[in-house]
Amino acid sequence: MTVASADTPPSGLRGQLGHAWRLAQRWRGRILYAFLDQGLYSTTNFVLTVLYAWWLPLEDFGCFVVVWTAVFFIEAVQNSMIIDSLPAIVSHRGRHNRGRIDVAGFWVVCVFGAVSSALLFLAAAVLWALHSAYALPVLVLALVNPLQRMYLYYRRLCYIRDRQGVAAAAAAAYSITLLAGAGALAFFKVISVDAVLALPGAAASAAIATIVIAGIGRLTRVRAVNVKWLTMRIWNSGRWLAPAAVVSWLMSWGIFPLVALFSGPGAAGVIRALQNLLTPIVQFNSALNLALLPRVADKVADHGNDYARRFALRATAGFAALVLLYCGAILAAAPILLPLLYHKPEIAASEGLLWPLSFGIVWEASRVAASMSLLATRRTRVVLLSRLIALTVFAVGGMALGWAAGLSGVLWANAIATATGASIVIVTALRPRPAPV
């Protein structure tokens, strides 16, 4: 006797309609809370970027942008090695042992946080001798880094457990703490690069406490064999994704330190301010990714690789269309938005740089959508290959276009390279896989 799963449609028209309605109700809650979670997180960062551009001198704001790229570097490695690997690991091997995986994952993330903070401490020591203005901000970042790593992990646990509402509540705690702290710094006139870099540590602590109180990720006794098992599974799944994340960082956030090196931190601040206008749609798609990836992994485990290919086609088209519409609206409104938001003539005068940034973001959204099916089927080597090819295109194109058109040429080279890498991922995700012999 077989038992139908909750997602298996019953026979008969009436039963199928009822099943479709119940499924729609379930997904409405999932997507709604995922949007609320990502919306709070991204809106807070968007608002704070605008406020910091107001409150800090342009050079200090650029310094903040450059230092904060280290957070995105560490986060990219954590996402690729640990966070993005977990849904497929749980779906294929641990649906009935999630408590053990939770605790093992906690210790894996602790080690990752400790190692990445140690590297930041080392970087701060080097910067103290070479460029002291960046040394103290990097030191502050090293102190708050473990809390940020743990919040990212606990947030993913909420989605794996299908508890998106808890993730949204944690995002609310994170946002309130961060905005209140920034407001207090400005009110008492003690705002500085070091102070604003310390705030995310307090915000992450509030978010983690919210998740643990809701009963997710509570610590129990851990067995070394479970930690070793999970470490090996993560390594097997993410070993190609981690270097791919490093290459991706070099093509996206890595450009800010280079701009600061050759054009000064003020130029990096200008690019970040422009990029900030495009961030909301990127975060919107990230919310969809967070909600969909664990469920796609479950579906692929149940129904096979054909489901992954069909999903890749629909998701790529949907993600790209959303970003294209949003970027078109931003480009049309930029002459009004830039002076209104930032009150800095250097930023308003750089409106033309939004075109290559928008082109690259459309292709990046397509890549993220298609790569969900690759993650769910644990085909990760092509992700590294595509980014290495994209990096090569960027290196060659950046030198040629950068020499010919300056900063605008570098951004266009980056956008073309992003499109190249995304095309490889999309073609791979849509290609039918041969049936096993």
C-alpha positions in Angstrom: 0.0 0.0 0.0 1.4 3.4 -1.0 0.7 6.6 0.8 0.4 9.8 -1.3 2.5 12.7 -0.2 1.0 16.1 0.7 2.1 17.4 -2.7 0.7 14.5 -4.8 -2.5 15.6 -6.5 -5.5 13.3 -5.9 -7.6 11.8 -8.8 -10.7 13.5 -10.0 -11.3 17.1 -11.0 -12.7 18.2 -7.6 -9.9 16.6 -5.8 -7.3 18.2 -8.1 -8.8 21.6 -7.7 -8.9 21.2 -3.9 -5.2 20.1 -3.9 -4.2 23.1 -6.1 -6.0 25.5 -3.7 -4.2 24.0 -0.6 -0.9 24.1 -2.4 -1.4 27.7 -3.4 -2.2 28.6 0.2 0.9 26.9 1.5 3.2 28.6 -1.1 1.5 32.0 -0.5 2.7 31.8 3.1 6.1 30.6 2.2 6.7 33.3 -0.5 5.1 36.1 1.6 7.3 35.5 4.6 10.4 35.0 2.4 9.6 38.4 0.8 9.1 39.9 4.2 12.4 38.5 5.5 14.5 39.5 2.4 12.5 42.8 2.1 13.3 43.9 5.7 17.0 42.9 5.3 17.5 44.6 1.9 15.4 47.7 2.7 17.4 48.2 5.9 20.7 48.0 4.0 19.3 50.2 1.2 18.3 52.9 3.7 21.5 52.7 5.6 23.6 53.0 2.4 21.7 56.2 1.6 22.0 57.5 5.2 25.7 56.7 5.4 26.3 58.5 2.1 24.6 61.5 3.7 26.2 61.4 7.1 29.8 60.4 6.2 32.2 62.4 4.0 32.5 60.8 0.5 36.0 59.6 1.3 34.9 57.9 4.6 31.8 56.5 2.8 34.2 55.0 0.2 36.4 53.5 2.9 33.3 51.9 4.5 32.3 50.4 1.1 35.8 49.0 0.5 36.0 47.4 3.9 32.5 46.0 3.7 33.5 44.1 0.5 35.4 41.7 2.8 32.0 40.8 4.3 30.7 39.9 0.9 33.8 37.9 0.2 33.4 35.8 3.4 29.7 35.5 2.9 30.1 34.3 -0.7 32.4 31.5 0.4 30.1 30.6 3.3 27.1 30.5 1.0 28.8 28.4 -1.6 30.5 25.9 0.8 27.9 25.6 3.5 24.6 27.4 3.1 23.7 26.5 -0.5 24.9 22.9 0.0 22.6 22.2 3.0 19.2 21.9 1.3 20.3 19.1 -1.1 22.2 17.3 1.7 19.1 17.4 4.0 16.8 16.4 1.1 18.9 13.4 0.0 20.3 12.1 3.2 18.9 13.7 6.3 15.2 14.5 6.3 14.7 12.4 9.5 17.9 13.5 11.2 17.7 17.3 10.9 18.4 17.9 14.6 21.8 16.2 14.3 22.6 18.1 11.1 21.6 21.4 12.8 24.1 20.8 15.6 26.8 19.5 13.3 26.3 22.5 11.1 26.6 24.9 14.0 30.1 23.6 14.8 31.1 23.7 11.1 30.0 27.4 10.9 31.8 28.1 14.2 35.1 26.9 12.7 34.5 28.8 9.5 33.8 32.0 11.5 36.9 31.6 13.6 39.2 31.0 10.6 37.7 33.9 8.6 38.1 36.2 11.6 41.7 35.1 12.1 42.4 36.1 8.5 40.8 39.5 9.1 43.0 40.0 12.1 46.0 39.2 10.0 44.8 41.6 7.3 44.4 44.4 9.9 48.0 43.9 11.1 49.3 44.2 7.5 47.1 47.3 6.8 48.4 48.9 10.0 51.8 49.1 8.4 50.7 49.8 4.8 47.5 51.9 5.1 46.5 52.6 8.7 43.1 54.2 7.7 41.8 50.8 6.9 43.3 48.9 9.8 40.9 49.7 12.6 37.7 49.1 10.5 39.0 45.7 9.4 39.8 44.9 13.1 36.2 45.8 14.1 35.0 43.6 11.2 37.0 40.7 12.5 35.3 41.0 15.9 31.7 41.0 14.6 32.3 38.4 11.8 31.5 35.2 13.8 28.0 36.6 14.7 27.3 37.5 11.1 28.3 34.0 9.9 26.0 32.4 12.5 23.0 34.5 11.6 23.4 33.5 8.0 23.4 29.8 9.0 20.4 30.1 11.4 18.5 32.0 8.7 19.0 29.1 6.3 17.8 26.6 8.9 14.5 28.5 9.0 14.0 27.8 5.3 15.1 24.2 5.5 12.6 23.7 8.3 9.9 25.5 6.3 9.7 28.2 9.0 9.9 31.3 6.8 7.8 33.2 9.4 10.6 32.8 12.0 13.1 34.1 9.4 10.9 37.2 8.9 10.7 37.8 12.6 14.5 37.5 12.9 14.9 40.0 10.0 12.7 42.4 11.9 14.9 42.1 15.0 18.0 42.6 12.8 16.5 45.7 11.1 15.2 47.4 14.2 18.6 46.9 16.0 20.6 48.2 13.1 18.4 51.2 12.3 18.1 52.2 16.0 21.9 51.9 16.4 22.6 54.0 13.4 20.1 56.6 14.5 21.7 56.8 17.9 25.2 57.2 16.4 23.9 60.1 14.3 21.9 61.7 17.1 24.9 61.8 19.4 27.2 62.8 16.6 29.6 59.8 17.1 29.1 58.2 13.7 32.2 56.9 12.1 33.3 54.0 9.8 34.4 51.9 12.8 31.1 52.5 14.6 28.8 51.6 11.7 30.8 48.4 11.1 30.2 47.3 14.7 26.4 47.6 14.4 25.8 44.4 12.4 27.2 42.3 15.2 24.6 43.6 17.6 21.9 43.2 15.0 22.9 39.6 14.2 22.8 38.7 17.9 19.2 39.9 18.2 18.2 37.9 15.1 19.9 34.7 16.3 18.2 35.0 19.7 14.8 35.4 17.9 15.4 32.2 15.9 16.6 30.1 18.9 13.6 31.2 21.0 11.4 30.0 18.2 12.9 26.5 18.7 15.2 26.3 15.7 18.8 25.4 15.9 18.9 24.7 19.7 22.1 23.0 20.7 22.2 19.5 22.0 25.1 17.1 22.5 27.2 16.7 19.4 29.0 13.6 18.2 32.3 14.2 16.4 31.2 11.6 13.8 28.2 13.7 12.8 30.4 16.8 12.4 32.9 14.8 10.3 30.1 13.3 8.2 28.5 16.8 7.5 32.0 18.3 6.7 32.6 15.7 4.1 29.2 16.1 2.5 29.6 19.9 2.4 33.1 19.5 0.9 31.8 17.1 -1.8 29.0 19.4 -2.6 30.7 22.8 -2.3 34.3 22.2 -3.3 33.6 23.6 -6.8 31.3 26.3 -5.6 33.8 27.9 -3.1 36.4 28.9 -5.8 33.5 29.9 -8.0 32.4 32.3 -5.3 35.8 33.8 -5.0 35.9 34.4 -8.8 32.4 35.9 -8.6 33.5 38.2 -5.8 36.5 39.3 -7.9 34.1 40.3 -10.7 31.5 42.1 -8.5 32.6 43.3 -5.1 36.3 43.0 -5.8 36.1 45.9 -8.2 35.6 48.3 -5.3 39.1 47.8 -3.8 40.6 48.2 -7.3 38.7 51.4 -7.9 39.8 52.7 -4.5 43.4 51.8 -5.3 43.5 53.6 -8.6 40.9 56.3 -8.3 40.5 56.8 -4.5 37.8 55.7 -2.0 35.5 58.4 -3.2 35.1 56.8 -6.6 34.3 53.4 -4.9 31.6 55.3 -2.9 30.1 56.7 -6.1 29.8 53.2 -7.7 28.3 51.7 -4.5 25.7 54.5 -4.4 24.6 53.8 -8.0 24.6 50.0 -7.4 22.4 50.6 -4.3 19.5 51.7 -6.6 19.6 48.3 -8.2 19.9 46.3 -5.0 16.2 45.9 -4.2 15.4 43.7 -7.2 18.5 41.6 -6.5 17.3 41.0 -3.0 13.8 40.3 -4.2 15.2 37.5 -6.4 17.3 36.4 -3.4 14.1 36.0 -1.4 12.7 33.8 -4.1 15.9 31.8 -4.2 15.8 31.3 -0.4 12.2 30.1 -0.5 12.5 27.9 -3.6 15.8 26.1 -3.4 15.0 23.7 -0.4 11.7 22.8 -2.1 13.3 22.3 -5.5 15.8 20.0 -3.9 13.0 18.0 -2.4 11.2 17.8 -5.7 14.3 16.8 -7.6 15.0 14.1 -5.0 11.4 12.8 -5.5 10.8 13.3 -9.3 14.3 13.3 -10.9 16.3 15.5 -13.1 13.6 16.3 -15.6 11.9 18.4 -13.0 15.1 20.4 -12.5 15.4 21.2 -16.2 11.8 22.4 -16.4 12.2 24.5 -13.3 15.4 26.1 -14.7 13.5 27.2 -17.9 10.6 28.8 -16.0 12.8 30.4 -13.2 15.3 31.9 -15.7 12.6 33.5 -17.7 10.8 34.8 -14.7 13.8 36.2 -12.8 15.2 37.9 -15.9 11.9 39.5 -16.8 11.5 41.0 -13.3 15.0 42.4 -13.2 14.6 43.9 -16.7 11.4 45.7 -15.8 12.9 47.1 -12.6 16.2 48.3 -14.2 14.2 50.0 -17.0 12.3 51.9 -14.4 15.4 52.9 -12.5 17.2 54.1 -15.7 14.2 56.3 -16.6 14.0 57.8 -13.1 17.7 58.2 -12.4 17.9 61.9 -13.3 15.5 62.7 -10.5 16.4 59.9 -8.0 20.2 60.4 -7.8 20.1 64.1 -6.7 17.1 63.5 -4.5 18.6 60.5 -2.6 22.2 61.3 -2.2 22.6 65.1 -2.3 26.2 64.7 -3.7 26.9 66.1 -7.2 29.7 63.5 -7.8 27.0 60.8 -7.6 24.4 62.6 -9.7 27.0 63.2 -12.5 27.7 59.5 -12.8 24.2 58.5 -14.0 25.5 56.9 -17.2 27.3 54.1 -15.2 23.9 52.7 -14.4 23.7 51.2 -17.9 26.5 48.6 -17.6 25.5 47.9 -14.0 21.9 47.1 -15.1 23.0 44.9 -18.0 25.1 42.8 -15.7 22.4 42.5 -13.1 19.9 41.1 -15.6 22.3 38.4 -16.6 23.3 37.7 -13.0 19.6 37.2 -12.1 19.3 34.7 -14.9 22.4 32.8 -13.7 21.1 32.6 -10.1 17.7 31.2 -11.3 19.3 28.6 -13.6 21.9 27.5 -11.0 19.1 26.5 -8.5 18.5 23.4 -10.6 22.2 22.7 -10.7 22.5 23.0 -6.9 19.5 20.7 -6.5 21.1 18.1 -8.7 24.5 18.7 -7.2 26.1 19.6 -10.5 28.5 22.3 -9.2 31.6 21.9 -11.3 30.1 23.9 -14.2 29.5 26.8 -11.9 33.2 27.1 -11.3 34.1 26.6 -15.0 31.6 29.3 -16.0 33.0 31.8 -13.6 36.6 31.1 -14.6 35.7 31.8 -18.2 33.9 34.9 -17.2 36.9 36.1 -15.2 39.1 35.6 -18.2 36.7 37.6 -20.3 36.7 40.4 -17.7 40.5 40.4 -17.4 40.9 40.8 -21.2 38.0 43.1 -21.8 38.7 45.2 -18.7 42.2 46.0 -20.0 40.9 46.9 -23.5 37.8 48.8 -22.6 39.3 50.3 -19.5 42.1 51.8 -21.5 39.6 53.1 -24.1 36.8 54.3 -21.9 38.1 54.5 -18.3 35.8 53.4 -15.5 32.8 53.0 -17.8 34.8 50.6 -19.9 35.7 48.5 -16.9 32.0 48.3 -15.8 31.0 47.3 -19.4 33.7 44.6 -19.4 32.4 43.3 -16.1 28.8 43.2 -17.5 29.9 41.3 -20.7 31.8 38.8 -18.6 28.8 38.3 -16.4 26.7 37.6 -19.4 29.2 35.1 -20.7 29.3 33.1 -17.4 25.5 33.2 -17.1 25.0 31.8 -20.6 27.1 28.8 -19.8 25.2 28.0 -16.6 21.8 28.5 -18.3 22.7 26.2 -21.3 23.9 23.5 -18.9 20.8 23.7 -16.7 18.5 23.5 -19.7 20.3 20.6 -21.4 18.7 17.2 -20.9 20.8 14.8 -18.9 21.2 11.3 -20.3 19.4 8.5 -18.5 21.6 6.3 -16.3 22.6 3.0 -18.0 
